[in-house]
Amino acid sequence: MNWLDITLLSILAFFTSVISGVAGMGGGVTFLAGMTFLVPYQLLIPLHGTTQLISNLSRALFLFKHINKNIFLYFNLGLPFGIFIAVELIKSLTSKTFPMFLLALLISYTLFKPKKLPHLKIPIWSFSLVGFIAGILGILVGATGPFIAVYFLRNDLTKEEIVSTKATVQMAVHLYKIPAFLFLGFNYLEYLHVILLLAASTVFGSNFGVKILKKVDETLFRKIYRLALFAALLRILYLLLYP
């Protein structure tokens, strides 16, 4: 990777972190999409994971008092098992089409379901299953935000709770991915300079986005959140149609 590519990635990391800071999601999958133009496939998910780890960590710290600790704890009960299974699967999986297709279906249900069908408002303990599936998707697909996001579109969480708690559980996914990819042979030290520059960009972007979030009312926030979900769906469908 040359310095022009790294500079472009840093700018992209800043603006996509602003998106996530305001909407609670959308930045991670947008950043992953942008990376596909500049980063070789074998570097894509490991570098995306470390960058998003810092991005989510910064949002979690900026909104720490709003984190729903029960959701975080239950999510982390299932997460390690999903990571373990994904590490075994990735050795034999030749295509990520199937998990991406399931992700597209889930987002479509959330956005376009008829009014008589229920919201995906699951019991808090069920986030352990969400964590399990997110662990699998985190290794196989990279961006777990669109999957996790559908379970946070609920009326018993404030906008600050949604952004902070979702950032915290995604941070956990990306943290587990580091030892997983070390086990699979990825050399993080070789790309440390890239990781540090991208990390700095995401912190500044998250800080700016969270400041905007505090000025946005609940109704507008939920519209922005759904719009970010829709944008993620379009990108996933594009990747399915034009892999």
VOGU-3710 file (C-alpha; in Angstrom, 3 decimals, decimal comma):
1> mnwlditlls> 0,000/0,000/0,000  1,345/3,435/-0,955  0,926/6,671/1,011  -1,731/8,041/-1,342  -3,913/4,996/-0,656  -3,294/5,317/3,096  -4,199/9,034/3,013  -7,429/8,321/1,123  -8,273/5,563/3,606  -7,673/7,937/6,533
11> ilafftsvis> -10,048/10,523/5,050  -12,624/7,800/4,427  -12,203/6,517/8,002  -12,902/10,004/9,391  -16,106/10,606/7,432  -17,502/7,106/7,943  -16,887/7,433/11,698  -18,891/10,668/11,639  -21,746/8,689/10,036  -21,590/6,024/12,746
21> gvagmgggvt> -21,383/8,662/15,467  -24,632/10,254/14,278  -26,626/7,236/13,079  -25,113/4,494/15,230  -24,330/2,454/12,122  -23,625/2,679/8,409  -20,054/3,885/8,786  -18,487/0,455/9,157  -20,054/-1,092/6,068  -19,420/2,119/4,077
31> flagmtflvp> -15,774/2,062/5,135  -15,513/-1,613/4,154  -17,059/-0,817/0,776  -14,562/2,003/0,191  -11,656/-0,177/1,250  -12,456/-2,652/-1,530  -11,162/-0,088/-4,050  -7,832/0,461/-2,272  -6,966/-2,618/-0,211  -6,172/-6,172/-1,409
41> yqlliplhgt> -8,825/-8,699/-0,355  -6,500/-10,624/1,991  -5,916/-7,437/4,032  -9,490/-6,218/3,948  -11,202/-7,792/6,971  -8,219/-7,688/9,393  -7,490/-3,986/8,700  -11,182/-3,085/8,715  -11,574/-4,886/12,049  -8,774/-3,030/13,835
51> tqlisnlsra> -9,972/0,331/12,518  -13,559/-0,331/13,568  -12,363/-1,558/16,965  -10,973/1,925/17,679  -13,948/3,674/16,078  -16,447/1,765/18,224  -14,285/2,071/21,340  -14,188/5,859/20,972  -17,990/6,094/20,587  -18,459/3,819/23,595
61> lflfkhinkn> -16,179/6,029/25,709  -17,824/9,268/24,555  -21,260/7,865/25,546  -20,129/5,498/28,315  -22,881/6,319/30,838  -25,579/5,344/28,313  -24,349/1,765/27,683  -26,948/-0,936/28,415  -24,776/-3,326/30,400  -27,254/-6,243/30,287
71> iflyfnlglp> -27,265/-6,271/26,486  -23,468/-6,077/26,457  -23,075/-8,984/28,910  -25,545/-11,301/27,162  -24,035/-10,482/23,758  -20,601/-11,517/25,000  -21,868/-14,874/26,250  -22,438/-16,082/22,690  -19,747/-14,134/20,849  -16,659/-16,336/21,563
81> fgifiaveli> -18,462/-19,463/20,342  -19,381/-17,756/17,062  -15,785/-16,622/16,551  -14,487/-20,155/17,166  -16,900/-21,692/14,645  -16,105/-18,997/12,052  -12,355/-19,647/12,320  -13,031/-23,292/11,521  -15,449/-22,421/8,702  -13,175/-19,890/6,986
91> ksltsktfpm> -10,614/-22,620/6,300  -13,062/-24,376/3,963  -15,486/-21,620/2,882  -14,852/-20,441/-0,679  -17,693/-17,894/-0,940  -19,320/-15,380/1,414  -22,500/-15,150/-0,722  -24,736/-17,139/1,649  -24,060/-15,113/4,845  -24,376/-11,869/2,845
101> fllallisyt> -27,722/-13,072/1,439  -29,056/-13,825/4,938  -27,916/-10,392/6,067  -29,797/-8,745/3,197  -32,981/-10,673/4,074  -32,805/-9,633/7,715  -32,345/-5,939/6,920  -35,146/-6,073/4,321  -37,532/-7,531/6,910  -36,731/-4,743/9,362
111> lfkpkklphl> -37,160/-1,946/6,815  -40,059/-3,146/4,673  -42,156/-5,484/6,847  -45,975/-5,000/6,775  -47,339/-3,232/9,860  -49,050/-6,395/11,157  -45,766/-8,266/11,382  -43,809/-7,898/14,642  -40,689/-5,804/15,178  -37,512/-7,729/15,931
121> kipiwsfslv> -37,759/-6,681/19,578  -36,118/-9,671/21,204  -35,753/-10,381/24,952  -32,498/-9,020/26,378  -31,159/-12,532/27,065  -31,520/-13,337/23,338  -28,620/-11,008/22,595  -26,420/-14,000/23,449  -27,641/-15,574/20,186  -27,084/-12,277/18,363
131> gfiagilgil> -23,516/-12,293/19,701  -23,007/-15,866/18,496  -24,149/-15,046/14,941  -22,227/-11,745/14,931  -19,068/-13,671/15,804  -19,524/-15,854/12,732  -20,324/-12,924/10,424  -17,461/-10,841/11,823  -14,897/-13,316/10,527  -16,649/-14,346/7,298
141> vgatgpfiav> -18,122/-11,016/6,122  -16,281/-8,315/8,091  -18,974/-5,704/8,775  -21,478/-6,853/11,415  -23,165/-3,475/11,926  -26,136/-4,053/9,575  -26,907/-7,405/11,252  -26,637/-6,095/14,811  -28,490/-2,867/13,986  -31,867/-4,495/13,336
151> yflrndltke> -32,099/-5,623/16,975  -31,528/-2,091/18,268  -34,457/-0,500/16,415  -36,703/-0,685/19,504  -38,689/1,863/21,503  -37,252/1,012/24,933  -33,787/2,415/24,103  -32,860/6,084/23,717  -30,740/7,227/20,779  -27,718/7,510/23,083
161> eivstkatvq> -28,287/3,974/24,402  -28,578/2,635/20,856  -25,352/4,246/19,636  -23,294/3,514/22,776  -24,444/-0,084/23,352  -24,213/-1,033/19,690  -20,712/0,465/19,571  -19,720/-1,563/22,633  -20,896/-4,923/21,299  -19,311/-4,254/17,900
171> mavhlykipa> -16,088/-3,309/19,672  -16,158/-6,740/21,316  -16,584/-8,466/17,933  -13,611/-6,620/16,438  -11,496/-7,282/19,539  -12,024/-11,044/19,234  -11,137/-10,880/15,531  -7,535/-9,868/16,306  -6,449/-13,185/17,916  -8,576/-15,044/15,364
181> flflgfnyle> -6,684/-13,541/12,413  -3,362/-13,899/14,226  -4,159/-17,601/14,442  -4,968/-17,598/10,722  -1,545/-16,042/9,979  -2,159/-12,304/9,547  0,810/-10,085/10,541  -0,601/-6,962/12,230  2,850/-5,480/12,958  3,593/-5,209/9,247
191> ylhvilllaa> 0,649/-2,808/8,858  0,923/-1,032/12,215  1,539/2,391/10,607  -1,662/2,045/8,575  -3,659/0,903/11,612  -2,462/3,829/13,761  -3,309/6,461/11,133  -6,749/4,990/10,504  -7,369/4,692/14,247  -6,583/8,391/14,787
201> stvfgsnfgv> -8,946/9,352/11,966  -11,798/7,308/13,435  -11,407/8,855/16,903  -11,699/12,385/15,490  -14,629/11,301/13,319  -16,464/9,621/16,203  -15,995/12,652/18,451  -17,442/14,944/15,793  -20,344/12,575/15,082  -21,299/12,183/18,764
211> kilkkvdetl> -21,421/15,984/19,162  -23,912/16,101/16,281  -25,906/13,196/17,795  -26,560/15,143/21,010  -28,291/17,863/18,968  -30,507/15,477/16,960  -34,050/14,715/18,246  -35,285/11,104/18,651  -37,652/11,105/15,638  -35,027/12,440/13,249
221> frkiyrlalf> -32,449/10,021/14,677  -34,649/6,991/13,921  -35,184/8,230/10,360  -31,416/8,627/9,924  -30,899/5,160/11,447  -33,338/3,558/8,968  -31,720/5,460/6,092  -28,303/4,133/7,133  -29,752/0,604/7,228  -31,170/1,085/3,726
231> aallrilyll> -27,808/2,320/2,416  -26,125/-0,751/3,914  -28,734/-2,984/2,248  -28,055/-1,418/-1,161  -24,324/-2,005/-0,777  -24,842/-5,643/0,255  -27,166/-6,253/-2,711  -24,577/-4,690/-5,020  -21,870/-7,007/-3,663  -24,175/-9,996/-4,158
241> lyp> -24,996/-9,045/-7,749  -21,484/-7,893/-8,692  -19,046/-9,847/-6,458
//
